[in-house]
């Protein structure tokens, strides 16, 4: 079945450590996105990529880094520079153009800094 | 991308129609209106989208005003499982990033 997969579902990190969240899709989508969601809040865009080997900062990119070496994969690294990393992280993908450009979301990774 | 304005919360009785409004007064001619919903602690789910004509699918109907400055998502017979946060987004057809607002919390009550 086609879809978008995030792993792990839950992640614990010690303060000061970098951690990488995985996002893989087999939908042949060009565009991929990373969002952060805090309790009771909406989704805020961290980074997005419209094509392989290219990505742009979203609204809250500080303390995060990404790579897009393959069309299927868009990993997010939460660095030690991110001051408040505990949150729910969502990855999404969609096609860049055409009529049907609905986005598909993964089930999220809940990151907790301990 | 044009910004959207939605009420923070709404209540609806089970079995009744839920009408969720969205204002997008700065929408451009090539921007579509998309609706998603997010059930607690899950990834958002696509519901419906449209450009200027009204749209209907198995989940909902989308009514867009003639001037395209606002729209309404209609869930014809709301159930308890429709309790979620509903997001209205406007986005151009090609290449633009997907930006979410705060959404509307819909509470369906028995």
Interface residues (C-beta under 8 A of the other chain):
Chain A: X31 X33 X35 X41 X42 X43 X44 X45 X48 X50 X56 X58 X59 X88 X90 X92 X94 X96 X97 X98 X99 X101 X102 X103 X104 X105 X106 X107 X108 X110
Chain B: X32 X34 X36 X41 X42 X43 X44 X45 X46 X49 X85 X87 X91 X93 X94 X95 X97 X98 X99 X100 X101 X102 X103
